[in-house]
Amino acid sequence: MEKYVAEMIGHIGNNKAYMVNYGERYRTGERISTGFVESAVNQVISKRFVKKQSMRWTPRGAHLLLQIRTRVLNGELEDLFRQWYPAFRKAA
């Protein structure tokens, strides 16, 4: 148990710059919930899985699309392409 607590304290200490201060957001009137985003995502995804759609997704296709989108948002996609294709354009 002590090891787990030490690991958690270490994790929090290492990542505190990236953690959201929900109390501060609440006090400044900012959103503290992602429910509205999750709802929108669920609507889009559920619509794309319906068989009557001309452009529907398979579970595998949706998973791969999310992997690419995550890499784009994290700024990792170009570096990954450079690993696969060394002649890919130079970094900016």
Sequence and secondary structure as in RCSB ss.txt:
>XXXX:A:sequence
MEKYVAEMIGHIGNNKAYMVNYGERYRTGERISTGFVESAVNQVISKRFVKKQSMRWTPRGAHLLLQIRTRVLNG
ELEDLFRQWYPAFRKAA
>XXXX:A:secstr
 HHHHHHHHHHHHHHGGGS  HHHHHHTT     HHHHHHHHHHHHHHT TT SS   HHHHHHHHHHHHHHHTT
 HHHHHHHH TTS    
